Amino acid sequence: MVKKIKNKKVDYIYALGRRRRASARIRFYPKTKGEMIVNDMPVYEYFPGPVLKKIYLQPLSLCSLEGKNLITVKVVGSGKMGQLGAVTQGISRALVKLDKEKYRPILKKNGLLTRDPREKERRKAGMGGKARRKKQSPRR
């Protein structure tokens, strides 16, 4: 289990990341060494596998800050990939708050600061159960 930080006055940078219906609240502790924690679990347990690891470490590796800071994340909504996108965007925004002139051009060039607007289309009434599906017409 991950050690919880008691109510000490610790400075952190707060950022918010969103993707589809997922929302990630990031606390980036620049002066504290540690690992990334997502929903009170180590990040490698919450997002297992080498492909997902490459995605959530992308903003940190671009800024050469891998494994140097403690990051805590609370993420809700959507599925795992939507949550992963929200976490990545939130970490990128926290890095920009840390040092705007240094990190913003790098992250912007790689598209990590852009909010992806694509969301699930809402279901419409009288459409046969799906967003764009038409009802089957009766045979004549």
N, CA, C and O atoms as a GROMACS GRO file, in nm:
protein
  560
    1MET      N    1   0.084  -0.119   0.000
    1MET     CA    2   0.000   0.000   0.000
    1MET      C    3   0.088   0.124   0.000
    1MET      O    4   0.200   0.122   0.050
    2VAL      N    5   0.037   0.229  -0.054
    2VAL     CA    6   0.110   0.354  -0.067
    2VAL      C    7   0.101   0.434   0.062
    2VAL      O    8  -0.006   0.441   0.124
    3LYS      N    9   0.213   0.494   0.102
    3LYS     CA   10   0.213   0.578   0.222
    3LYS      C   11   0.134   0.704   0.196
    3LYS      O   12   0.150   0.768   0.092
    4LYS      N   13   0.048   0.739   0.290
    4LYS     CA   14  -0.028   0.863   0.278
    4LYS      C   15   0.048   0.974   0.348
    4LYS      O   16   0.104   0.955   0.456
    5ILE      N   17   0.049   1.091   0.286
    5ILE     CA   18   0.114   1.206   0.346
    5ILE      C   19   0.019   1.265   0.449
    5ILE      O   20  -0.095   1.300   0.417
    6LYS      N   21   0.067   1.277   0.572
    6LYS     CA   22  -0.016   1.337   0.676
    6LYS      C   23  -0.033   1.485   0.648
    6LYS      O   24   0.032   1.539   0.559
    7ASN      N   25  -0.119   1.549   0.721
    7ASN     CA   26  -0.161   1.687   0.692
    7ASN      C   27  -0.049   1.789   0.717
    7ASN      O   28  -0.067   1.884   0.793
    8LYS      N   29   0.065   1.768   0.654
    8LYS     CA   30   0.173   1.866   0.662
    8LYS      C   31   0.148   1.974   0.559
    8LYS      O   32   0.078   1.951   0.460
    9LYS      N   33   0.205   2.091   0.582
    9LYS     CA   34   0.192   2.200   0.485
    9LYS      C   35   0.295   2.175   0.374
    9LYS      O   36   0.410   2.216   0.385
   10VAL      N   37   0.252   2.107   0.268
   10VAL     CA   38   0.338   2.075   0.156
   10VAL      C   39   0.292   2.154   0.035
   10VAL      O   40   0.173   2.156   0.002
   11ASP      N   41   0.386   2.220  -0.032
   11ASP     CA   42   0.352   2.298  -0.150
   11ASP      C   43   0.338   2.205  -0.270
   11ASP      O   44   0.421   2.118  -0.293
   12TYR      N   45   0.231   2.226  -0.345
   12TYR     CA   46   0.210   2.148  -0.466
   12TYR      C   47   0.147   2.238  -0.572
   12TYR      O   48   0.095   2.345  -0.543
   13ILE      N   49   0.154   2.190  -0.696
   13ILE     CA   50   0.092   2.260  -0.808
   13ILE      C   51  -0.031   2.179  -0.846
   13ILE      O   52  -0.023   2.058  -0.868
   14TYR      N   53  -0.145   2.247  -0.855
   14TYR     CA   54  -0.271   2.180  -0.888
   14TYR      C   55  -0.302   2.202  -1.036
   14TYR      O   56  -0.286   2.312  -1.087
   15ALA      N   57  -0.346   2.096  -1.103
   15ALA     CA   58  -0.386   2.107  -1.243
   15ALA      C   59  -0.500   2.010  -1.269
   15ALA      O   60  -0.519   1.912  -1.196
   16LEU      N   61  -0.576   2.039  -1.373
   16LEU     CA   62  -0.692   1.958  -1.409
   16LEU      C   63  -0.677   1.914  -1.554
   16LEU      O   64  -0.645   1.995  -1.641
   17GLY      N   65  -0.701   1.786  -1.580
   17GLY     CA   66  -0.696   1.733  -1.716
   17GLY      C   67  -0.827   1.663  -1.747
   17GLY      O   68  -0.886   1.599  -1.661
   18ARG      N   69  -0.871   1.677  -1.873
   18ARG     CA   70  -0.996   1.612  -1.913
   18ARG      C   71  -0.981   1.544  -2.048
   18ARG      O   72  -0.906   1.589  -2.134
   19ARG      N   73  -1.054   1.432  -2.064
   19ARG     CA   74  -1.059   1.360  -2.191
   19ARG      C   75  -1.188   1.280  -2.190
   19ARG      O   76  -1.215   1.208  -2.095
   20ARG      N   77  -1.267   1.293  -2.297
   20ARG     CA   78  -1.400   1.234  -2.305
   20ARG      C   79  -1.481   1.269  -2.180
   20ARG      O   80  -1.502   1.387  -2.155
   21ARG      N   81  -1.525   1.172  -2.102
   21ARG     CA   82  -1.600   1.203  -1.979
   21ARG      C   83  -1.511   1.195  -1.855
   21ARG      O   84  -1.560   1.212  -1.743
   22ALA      N   85  -1.383   1.171  -1.874
   22ALA     CA   86  -1.291   1.156  -1.760
   22ALA      C   87  -1.238   1.292  -1.715
   22ALA      O   88  -1.217   1.382  -1.796
   23SER      N   89  -1.216   1.303  -1.586
   23SER     CA   90  -1.161   1.424  -1.528
   23SER      C   91  -1.055   1.384  -1.425
   23SER      O   92  -1.082   1.306  -1.334
   24ALA      N   93  -0.934   1.439  -1.441
   24ALA     CA   94  -0.822   1.404  -1.353
   24ALA      C   95  -0.775   1.528  -1.278
   24ALA      O   96  -0.744   1.631  -1.338
   25ARG      N   97  -0.769   1.516  -1.145
   25ARG     CA   98  -0.718   1.624  -1.060
   25ARG      C   99  -0.575   1.587  -1.019
   25ARG      O  100  -0.552   1.485  -0.954
   26ILE      N  101  -0.480   1.672  -1.059
   26ILE     CA  102  -0.338   1.642  -1.040
   26ILE      C  103  -0.280   1.730  -0.930
   26ILE      O  104  -0.306   1.851  -0.926
   27ARG      N  105  -0.202   1.669  -0.842
   27ARG     CA  106  -0.120   1.743  -0.746
   27ARG      C  107   0.025   1.707  -0.774
   27ARG      O  108   0.067   1.593  -0.758
   28PHE      N  109   0.101   1.807  -0.817
   28PHE     CA  110   0.241   1.789  -0.855
   28PHE      C  111   0.327   1.853  -0.746
   28PHE      O  112   0.323   1.974  -0.726
   29TYR      N  113   0.406   1.770  -0.677
   29TYR     CA  114   0.491   1.817  -0.568
   29TYR      C  115   0.634   1.834  -0.621
   29TYR      O  116   0.707   1.736  -0.630
   30PRO      N  117   0.675   1.957  -0.657
   30PRO     CA  118   0.806   1.975  -0.720
   30PRO      C  119   0.925   1.952  -0.627
   30PRO      O  120   1.034   1.918  -0.675
   31LYS      N  121   0.909   1.969  -0.496
   31LYS     CA  122   1.021   1.956  -0.403
   31LYS      C  123   1.026   1.820  -0.334
   31LYS      O  124   1.114   1.797  -0.251
   32THR      N  125   0.934   1.731  -0.368
   32THR     CA  126   0.925   1.601  -0.301
   32THR      C  127   0.955   1.490  -0.400
   32THR      O  128   0.896   1.483  -0.507
   33LYS      N  129   1.048   1.402  -0.362
   33LYS     CA  130   1.077   1.286  -0.447
   33LYS      C  131   0.975   1.178  -0.418
   33LYS      O  132   0.928   1.163  -0.304
   34GLY      N  133   0.940   1.102  -0.520
   34GLY     CA  134   0.845   0.994  -0.501
   34GLY      C  135   0.797   0.940  -0.634
   34GLY      O  136   0.854   0.970  -0.739
   35GLU      N  137   0.692   0.860  -0.627
   35GLU     CA  138   0.637   0.800  -0.748
   35GLU      C  139   0.500   0.859  -0.777
   35GLU      O  140   0.447   0.937  -0.698
   36MET      N  141   0.444   0.822  -0.890
   36MET     CA  142   0.312   0.868  -0.929
   36MET      C  143   0.207   0.776  -0.868
   36MET      O  144   0.217   0.654  -0.876
   37ILE      N  145   0.104   0.837  -0.805
   37ILE     CA  146  -0.003   0.762  -0.739
   37ILE      C  147  -0.135   0.802  -0.803
   37ILE      O  148  -0.168   0.921  -0.808
   38VAL      N  149  -0.211   0.703  -0.851
   38VAL     CA  150  -0.341   0.728  -0.914
   38VAL      C  151  -0.448   0.659  -0.832
   38VAL      O  152  -0.445   0.537  -0.815
   39ASN      N  153  -0.544   0.736  -0.781
   39ASN     CA  154  -0.654   0.683  -0.699
   39ASN      C  155  -0.603   0.590  -0.588
   39ASN      O  156  -0.655   0.480  -0.570
   40ASP      N  157  -0.502   0.636  -0.514
   40ASP     CA  158  -0.441   0.563  -0.401
   40ASP      C  159  -0.378   0.430  -0.441
   40ASP      O  160  -0.365   0.340  -0.358
   41MET      N  161  -0.338   0.417  -0.568
   41MET     CA  162  -0.267   0.299  -0.617
   41MET      C  163  -0.143   0.346  -0.693
   41MET      O  164  -0.145   0.455  -0.750
   42PRO      N  165  -0.036   0.267  -0.694
   42PRO     CA  166   0.077   0.303  -0.780
   42PRO      C  167   0.032   0.305  -0.926
   42PRO      O  168  -0.053   0.225  -0.966
   43VAL      N  169   0.089   0.394  -1.003
   43VAL     CA  170   0.044   0.415  -1.140
   43VAL      C  171   0.062   0.289  -1.226
   43VAL      O  172  -0.018   0.263  -1.316
   44TYR      N  173   0.167   0.211  -1.198
   44TYR     CA  174   0.192   0.091  -1.278
   44TYR      C  175   0.089  -0.019  -1.250
   44TYR      O  176   0.076  -0.112  -1.330
   45GLU      N  177   0.015  -0.010  -1.139
   45GLU     CA  178  -0.094  -0.104  -1.114
   45GLU      C  179  -0.224  -0.055  -1.177
   45GLU      O  180  -0.302  -0.134  -1.229
   46TYR      N  181  -0.246   0.076  -1.172
   46TYR     CA  182  -0.370   0.133  -1.226
   46TYR      C  183  -0.370   0.131  -1.379
   46TYR      O  184  -0.471   0.100  -1.441
   47PHE      N  185  -0.255   0.164  -1.439
   47PHE     CA  186  -0.237   0.158  -1.585
   47PHE      C  187  -0.126   0.059  -1.616
   47PHE      O  188  -0.012   0.100  -1.636
   48PRO      N  189  -0.156  -0.073  -1.620
   48PRO     CA  190  -0.050  -0.172  -1.639
   48PRO      C  191  -0.005  -0.182  -1.785
   48PRO      O  192  -0.081  -0.153  -1.878
   49GLY      N  193   0.119  -0.224  -1.803
   49GLY     CA  194   0.170  -0.252  -1.937
   49GLY      C  195   0.262  -0.144  -1.990
   49GLY      O  196   0.255  -0.028  -1.949
   50PRO      N  197   0.351  -0.184  -2.083
   50PRO     CA  198   0.450  -0.089  -2.136
   50PRO      C  199   0.392   0.019  -2.227
   50PRO      O  200   0.446   0.130  -2.233
   51VAL      N  201   0.284  -0.011  -2.298
   51VAL     CA  202   0.224   0.088  -2.389
   51VAL      C  203   0.162   0.202  -2.309
   51VAL      O  204   0.183   0.318  -2.341
   52LEU      N  205   0.086   0.168  -2.205
   52LEU     CA  206   0.025   0.270  -2.121
   52LEU      C  207   0.130   0.349  -2.044
   52LEU      O  208   0.115   0.469  -2.021
   53LYS      N  209   0.237   0.280  -2.003
   53LYS     CA  210   0.346   0.348  -1.931
   53LYS      C  211   0.409   0.456  -2.018
   53LYS      O  212   0.439   0.566  -1.970
   54LYS      N  213   0.428   0.425  -2.145
   54LYS     CA  214   0.487   0.522  -2.237
   54LYS      C  215   0.398   0.645  -2.250
   54LYS      O  216   0.447   0.757  -2.262
   55ILE      N  217   0.265   0.625  -2.248
   55ILE     CA  218   0.171   0.737  -2.264
   55ILE      C  219   0.171   0.826  -2.140
   55ILE      O  220   0.181   0.948  -2.153
   56TYR      N  221   0.161   0.768  -2.019
   56TYR     CA  222   0.153   0.854  -1.901
   56TYR      C  223   0.287   0.917  -1.863
   56TYR      O  224   0.290   1.016  -1.791
   57LEU      N  225   0.398   0.860  -1.910
   57LEU     CA  226   0.528   0.920  -1.882
   57LEU      C  227   0.573   1.018  -1.991
   57LEU      O  228   0.676   1.084  -1.975
   58GLN      N  229   0.497   1.029  -2.099
   58GLN     CA  230   0.538   1.114  -2.211
   58GLN      C  231   0.567   1.259  -2.171
   58GLN      O  232   0.673   1.310  -2.206
   59PRO      N  233   0.476   1.329  -2.099
   59PRO     CA  234   0.508   1.467  -2.064
   59PRO      C  235   0.631   1.480  -1.974
   59PRO      O  236   0.708   1.575  -1.986
   60LEU      N  237   0.650   1.383  -1.883
   60LEU     CA  238   0.766   1.388  -1.792
   60LEU      C  239   0.896   1.358  -1.866
   60LEU      O  240   0.998   1.420  -1.838
   61SER      N  241   0.893   1.262  -1.959
   61SER     CA  242   1.015   1.228  -2.032
   61SER      C  243   1.054   1.338  -2.130
   61SER      O  244   1.173   1.361  -2.152
   62LEU      N  245   0.956   1.408  -2.188
   62LEU     CA  246   0.987   1.520  -2.277
   62LEU      C  247   1.055   1.633  -2.201
   62LEU      O  248   1.142   1.702  -2.255
   63CYS      N  249   1.017   1.652  -2.076
   63CYS     CA  250   1.075   1.758  -1.992
   63CYS      C  251   1.189   1.705  -1.905
   63CYS      O  252   1.239   1.777  -1.818
   64SER      N  253   1.230   1.580  -1.927
   64SER     CA  254   1.334   1.510  -1.852
   64SER      C  255   1.316   1.521  -1.700
   64SER      O  256   1.407   1.561  -1.627
   65LEU      N  257   1.195   1.486  -1.654
   65LEU     CA  258   1.162   1.487  -1.511
   65LEU      C  259   1.112   1.351  -1.463
   65LEU      O  260   1.044   1.343  -1.361
   66GLU      N  261   1.144   1.244  -1.534
   66GLU     CA  262   1.096   1.110  -1.499
   66GLU      C  263   1.146   1.067  -1.362
   66GLU      O  264   1.266   1.066  -1.336
   67GLY      N  265   1.052   1.031  -1.273
   67GLY     CA  266   1.086   0.978  -1.142
   67GLY      C  267   1.149   1.076  -1.045
   67GLY      O  268   1.206   1.034  -0.944
   68LYS      N  269   1.141   1.205  -1.073
   68LYS     CA  270   1.205   1.304  -0.986
   68LYS      C  271   1.107   1.372  -0.891
   68LYS      O  272   1.150   1.438  -0.796
   69ASN      N  273   0.976   1.357  -0.914
   69ASN     CA  274   0.878   1.428  -0.832
   69ASN      C  275   0.764   1.336  -0.793
   69ASN      O  276   0.735   1.237  -0.860
   70LEU      N  277   0.699   1.372  -0.682
   70LEU     CA  278   0.579   1.302  -0.638
   70LEU      C  279   0.458   1.362  -0.708
   70LEU      O  280   0.441   1.484  -0.710
   71ILE      N  281   0.375   1.277  -0.766
   71ILE     CA  282   0.253   1.322  -0.834
   71ILE      C  283   0.139   1.237  -0.781
   71ILE      O  284   0.145   1.114  -0.786
   72THR      N  285   0.034   1.303  -0.730
   72THR     CA  286  -0.086   1.230  -0.689
   72THR      C  287  -0.200   1.268  -0.782
   72THR      O  288  -0.214   1.385  -0.820
   73VAL      N  289  -0.281   1.170  -0.818
   73VAL     CA  290  -0.388   1.189  -0.916
   73VAL      C  291  -0.517   1.129  -0.862
   73VAL      O  292  -0.518   1.018  -0.809
   74LYS      N  293  -0.626   1.204  -0.876
   74LYS     CA  294  -0.761   1.151  -0.853
   74LYS      C  295  -0.833   1.161  -0.986
   74LYS      O  296  -0.851   1.271  -1.039
   75VAL      N  297  -0.873   1.048  -1.041
   75VAL     CA  298  -0.937   1.048  -1.173
   75VAL      C  299  -1.070   0.974  -1.165
   75VAL      O  300  -1.079   0.867  -1.105
   76VAL      N  301  -1.174   1.032  -1.228
   76VAL     CA  302  -1.307   0.972  -1.230
   76VAL      C  303  -1.365   0.981  -1.370
   76VAL      O  304  -1.325   1.065  -1.450
   77GLY      N  305  -1.460   0.892  -1.398
   77GLY     CA  306  -1.536   0.897  -1.522
   77GLY      C  307  -1.468   0.824  -1.637
   77GLY      O  308  -1.349   0.795  -1.632
   78SER      N  309  -1.548   0.794  -1.741
   78SER     CA  310  -1.503   0.735  -1.866
   78SER      C  311  -1.438   0.598  -1.844
   78SER      O  312  -1.460   0.535  -1.740
   79GLY      N  313  -1.360   0.552  -1.940
   79GLY     CA  314  -1.289   0.425  -1.930
   79GLY      C  315  -1.142   0.449  -1.904
   79GLY      O  316  -1.100   0.562  -1.878
   80LYS      N  317  -1.063   0.343  -1.910
   80LYS     CA  318  -0.920   0.354  -1.878
   80LYS      C  319  -0.846   0.445  -1.976
   80LYS      O  320  -0.761   0.523  -1.933
   81MET      N  321  -0.875   0.436  -2.106
   81MET     CA  322  -0.802   0.518  -2.202
   81MET      C  323  -0.841   0.665  -2.191
   81MET      O  324  -0.756   0.753  -2.208
   82GLY      N  325  -0.967   0.692  -2.164
   82GLY     CA  326  -1.009   0.830  -2.141
   82GLY      C  327  -0.943   0.887  -2.016
   82GLY      O  328  -0.900   1.003  -2.015
   83GLN      N  329  -0.935   0.806  -1.912
   83GLN     CA  330  -0.870   0.848  -1.788
   83GLN      C  331  -0.721   0.872  -1.811
   83GLN      O  332  -0.663   0.966  -1.756
   84LEU      N  333  -0.660   0.786  -1.891
   84LEU     CA  334  -0.518   0.802  -1.921
   84LEU      C  335  -0.491   0.932  -1.996
   84LEU      O  336  -0.393   1.001  -1.967
   85GLY      N  337  -0.577   0.966  -2.090
   85GLY     CA  338  -0.564   1.093  -2.162
   85GLY      C  339  -0.580   1.212  -2.070
   85GLY      O  340  -0.510   1.313  -2.084
   86ALA      N  341  -0.674   1.202  -1.975
   86ALA     CA  342  -0.696   1.309  -1.878
   86ALA      C  343  -0.575   1.327  -1.787
   86ALA      O  344  -0.535   1.440  -1.757
   87VAL      N  345  -0.516   1.216  -1.743
   87VAL     CA  346  -0.397   1.222  -1.657
   87VAL      C  347  -0.280   1.286  -1.731
   87VAL      O  348  -0.210   1.371  -1.676
   88THR      N  349  -0.260   1.246  -1.857
   88THR     CA  350  -0.151   1.301  -1.938
   88THR      C  351  -0.166   1.452  -1.956
   88THR      O  352  -0.069   1.526  -1.944
   89GLN      N  353  -0.288   1.496  -1.986
   89GLN     CA  354  -0.311   1.639  -2.004
   89GLN      C  355  -0.292   1.715  -1.872
   89GLN      O  356  -0.236   1.824  -1.872
   90GLY      N  357  -0.338   1.658  -1.762
   90GLY     CA  358  -0.323   1.722  -1.632
   90GLY      C  359  -0.178   1.738  -1.591
   90GLY      O  360  -0.138   1.842  -1.538
   91ILE      N  361  -0.097   1.634  -1.614
   91ILE     CA  362   0.046   1.642  -1.583
   91ILE      C  363   0.112   1.750  -1.668
   91ILE      O  364   0.196   1.826  -1.620
   92SER      N  365   0.074   1.756  -1.795
   92SER     CA  366   0.130   1.858  -1.886
   92SER      C  367   0.097   1.998  -1.837
   92SER      O  368   0.182   2.086  -1.838
   93ARG      N  369  -0.027   2.019  -1.795
   93ARG     CA  370  -0.068   2.150  -1.744
   93ARG      C  371   0.006   2.187  -1.616
   93ARG      O  372   0.041   2.303  -1.594
   94ALA      N  373   0.031   2.088  -1.530
   94ALA     CA  374   0.106   2.113  -1.407
   94ALA      C  375   0.250   2.153  -1.438
   94ALA      O  376   0.306   2.241  -1.373
   95LEU      N  377   0.310   2.089  -1.538
   95LEU     CA  378   0.447   2.123  -1.577
   95LEU      C  379   0.455   2.265  -1.633
   95LEU      O  380   0.554   2.335  -1.610
   96VAL      N  381   0.352   2.306  -1.707
   96VAL     CA  382   0.349   2.443  -1.760
   96VAL      C  383   0.339   2.544  -1.646
   96VAL      O  384   0.402   2.649  -1.651
   97LYS      N  385   0.260   2.511  -1.542
   97LYS     CA  386   0.252   2.600  -1.425
   97LYS      C  387   0.385   2.607  -1.351
   97LYS      O  388   0.418   2.709  -1.290
   98LEU      N  389   0.461   2.498  -1.355
   98LEU     CA  390   0.591   2.493  -1.288
   98LEU      C  391   0.691   2.588  -1.354
   98LEU      O  392   0.756   2.667  -1.285
   99ASP      N  393   0.703   2.580  -1.487
   99ASP     CA  394   0.796   2.667  -1.561
   99ASP      C  395   0.743   2.686  -1.702
   99ASP      O  396   0.766   2.604  -1.790
  100LYS      N  397   0.672   2.796  -1.723
  100LYS     CA  398   0.601   2.821  -1.848
  100LYS      C  399   0.696   2.834  -1.968
  100LYS      O  400   0.673   2.772  -2.071
  101GLU      N  401   0.802   2.915  -1.954
  101GLU     CA  402   0.892   2.942  -2.067
  101GLU      C  403   0.968   2.817  -2.110
  101GLU      O  404   0.997   2.799  -2.229
  102LYS      N  405   1.000   2.732  -2.016
  102LYS     CA  406   1.082   2.614  -2.045
  102LYS      C  407   1.000   2.499  -2.104
  102LYS      O  408   1.041   2.439  -2.204
  103TYR      N  409   0.884   2.468  -2.043
  103TYR     CA  410   0.812   2.346  -2.079
  103TYR      C  411   0.698   2.365  -2.179
  103TYR      O  412   0.665   2.272  -2.253
  104ARG      N  413   0.636   2.483  -2.183
  104ARG     CA  414   0.520   2.504  -2.270
  104ARG      C  415   0.548   2.477  -2.418
  104ARG      O  416   0.470   2.406  -2.481
  105PRO      N  417   0.658   2.530  -2.477
  105PRO     CA  418   0.682   2.504  -2.620
  105PRO      C  419   0.700   2.355  -2.652
  105PRO      O  420   0.654   2.308  -2.755
  106ILE      N  421   0.768   2.283  -2.564
  106ILE     CA  422   0.792   2.139  -2.585
  106ILE      C  423   0.661   2.062  -2.583
  106ILE      O  424   0.634   1.982  -2.672
  107LEU      N  425   0.578   2.088  -2.481
  107LEU     CA  426   0.452   2.015  -2.465
  107LEU      C  427   0.352   2.054  -2.573
  107LEU      O  428   0.276   1.970  -2.621
  108LYS      N  429   0.350   2.182  -2.610
  108LYS     CA  430   0.257   2.229  -2.714
  108LYS      C  431   0.290   2.166  -2.848
  108LYS      O  432   0.201   2.126  -2.923
  109LYS      N  433   0.420   2.156  -2.878
  109LYS     CA  434   0.465   2.098  -3.005
  109LYS      C  435   0.422   1.951  -3.016
  109LYS      O  436   0.390   1.904  -3.126
  110ASN      N  437   0.420   1.881  -2.905
  110ASN     CA  438   0.380   1.740  -2.904
  110ASN      C  439   0.230   1.720  -2.882
  110ASN      O  440   0.184   1.606  -2.872
  111GLY      N  441   0.153   1.829  -2.875
  111GLY     CA  442   0.007   1.821  -2.866
  111GLY      C  443  -0.046   1.775  -2.732
  111GLY      O  444  -0.157   1.721  -2.726
  112LEU      N  445   0.029   1.794  -2.624
  112LEU     CA  446  -0.014   1.745  -2.493
  112LEU      C  447  -0.095   1.847  -2.414
  112LEU      O  448  -0.149   1.813  -2.309
  113LEU      N  449  -0.104   1.970  -2.462
  113LEU     CA  450  -0.181   2.073  -2.392
  113LEU      C  451  -0.319   2.094  -2.453
  113LEU      O  452  -0.400   2.167  -2.397
  114THR      N  453  -0.346   2.032  -2.567
  114THR     CA  454  -0.472   2.052  -2.638
  114THR      C  455  -0.579   1.961  -2.580
  114THR      O  456  -0.558   1.841  -2.564
  115ARG      N  457  -0.694   2.018  -2.549
  115ARG     CA  458  -0.809   1.940  -2.500
  115ARG      C  459  -0.878   1.877  -2.620
  115ARG      O  460  -0.921   1.947  -2.711
  116ASP      N  461  -0.887   1.745  -2.621
  116ASP     CA  462  -0.953   1.674  -2.729
  116ASP      C  463  -1.104   1.688  -2.711
  116ASP      O  464  -1.158   1.638  -2.611
  117PRO      N  465  -1.175   1.754  -2.803
  117PRO     CA  466  -1.317   1.784  -2.782
  117PRO      C  467  -1.413   1.668  -2.810
  117PRO      O  468  -1.532   1.679  -2.784
  118ARG      N  469  -1.362   1.557  -2.863
  118ARG     CA  470  -1.451   1.447  -2.902
  118ARG      C  471  -1.510   1.378  -2.779
  118ARG      O  472  -1.437   1.332  -2.692
  119GLU      N  473  -1.642   1.371  -2.774
  119GLU     CA  474  -1.713   1.303  -2.666
  119GLU      C  475  -1.818   1.211  -2.725
  119GLU      O  476  -1.850   1.219  -2.844
  120LYS      N  477  -1.872   1.125  -2.643
  120LYS     CA  478  -1.978   1.034  -2.685
  120LYS      C  479  -2.102   1.115  -2.719
  120LYS      O  480  -2.144   1.202  -2.643
  121GLU      N  481  -2.162   1.084  -2.835
  121GLU     CA  482  -2.282   1.156  -2.877
  121GLU      C  483  -2.401   1.107  -2.795
  121GLU      O  484  -2.416   0.988  -2.770
  122ARG      N  485  -2.485   1.201  -2.755
  122ARG     CA  486  -2.598   1.163  -2.671
  122ARG      C  487  -2.702   1.085  -2.750
  122ARG      O  488  -2.713   1.101  -2.872
  123ARG      N  489  -2.776   1.002  -2.680
  123ARG     CA  490  -2.882   0.922  -2.741
  123ARG      C  491  -3.004   1.009  -2.762
  123ARG      O  492  -3.044   1.084  -2.673
  124LYS      N  493  -3.065   0.999  -2.882
  124LYS     CA  494  -3.185   1.077  -2.912
  124LYS      C  495  -3.309   0.989  -2.901
  124LYS      O  496  -3.303   0.868  -2.926
  125ALA      N  497  -3.420   1.049  -2.863
  125ALA     CA  498  -3.546   0.976  -2.849
  125ALA      C  499  -3.598   0.935  -2.986
  125ALA      O  500  -3.585   1.009  -3.083
  126GLY      N  501  -3.657   0.817  -2.992
  126GLY     CA  502  -3.719   0.771  -3.116
  126GLY      C  503  -3.621   0.725  -3.221
  126GLY      O  504  -3.657   0.717  -3.339
  127MET      N  505  -3.500   0.695  -3.182
  127MET     CA  506  -3.398   0.656  -3.280
  127MET      C  507  -3.361   0.508  -3.269
  127MET      O  508  -3.266   0.464  -3.334
  128GLY      N  509  -3.432   0.432  -3.192
  128GLY     CA  510  -3.406   0.289  -3.187
  128GLY      C  511  -3.289   0.250  -3.097
  128GLY      O  512  -3.228   0.145  -3.118
  129GLY      N  513  -3.256   0.331  -2.998
  129GLY     CA  514  -3.159   0.291  -2.898
  129GLY      C  515  -3.020   0.348  -2.911
  129GLY      O  516  -2.947   0.352  -2.812
  130LYS      N  517  -2.980   0.392  -3.028
  130LYS     CA  518  -2.844   0.446  -3.046
  130LYS      C  519  -2.851   0.593  -3.087
  130LYS      O  520  -2.960   0.645  -3.114
  131ALA      N  521  -2.737   0.659  -3.092
  131ALA     CA  522  -2.733   0.802  -3.120
  131ALA      C  523  -2.773   0.834  -3.264
  131ALA      O  524  -2.848   0.929  -3.288
  132ARG      N  525  -2.725   0.756  -3.360
  132ARG     CA  526  -2.752   0.787  -3.501
  132ARG      C  527  -2.831   0.678  -3.573
  132ARG      O  528  -2.862   0.692  -3.692
  133ARG      N  529  -2.864   0.574  -3.504
  133ARG     CA  530  -2.936   0.463  -3.567
  133ARG      C  531  -3.077   0.506  -3.600
  133ARG      O  532  -3.143   0.573  -3.520
  134LYS      N  533  -3.125   0.467  -3.717
  134LYS     CA  534  -3.264   0.493  -3.756
  134LYS      C  535  -3.347   0.370  -3.723
  134LYS      O  536  -3.297   0.258  -3.723
  135LYS      N  537  -3.474   0.393  -3.694
  135LYS     CA  538  -3.563   0.280  -3.668
  135LYS      C  539  -3.585   0.203  -3.796
  135LYS      O  540  -3.584   0.259  -3.906
  136GLN      N  541  -3.605   0.073  -3.781
  136GLN     CA  542  -3.631  -0.011  -3.898
  136GLN      C  543  -3.771   0.020  -3.950
  136GLN      O  544  -3.868   0.022  -3.874
  137SER      N  545  -3.780   0.043  -4.080
  137SER     CA  546  -3.912   0.072  -4.138
  137SER      C  547  -3.987  -0.059  -4.161
  137SER      O  548  -3.926  -0.160  -4.198
  138PRO      N  549  -4.120  -0.058  -4.140
  138PRO     CA  550  -4.197  -0.182  -4.159
  138PRO      C  551  -4.208  -0.218  -4.307
  138PRO      O  552  -4.207  -0.131  -4.394
  139ARG      N  553  -4.219  -0.345  -4.334
  139ARG     CA  554  -4.234  -0.389  -4.474
  139ARG      C  555  -4.373  -0.354  -4.523
  139ARG      O  556  -4.470  -0.356  -4.447
  140ARG      N  557  -4.381  -0.322  -4.649
  140ARG     CA  558  -4.509  -0.281  -4.707
  140ARG      C  559  -4.575  -0.395  -4.781
  140ARG      O  560  -4.684  -0.378  -4.835
   0.00000   0.00000   0.00000
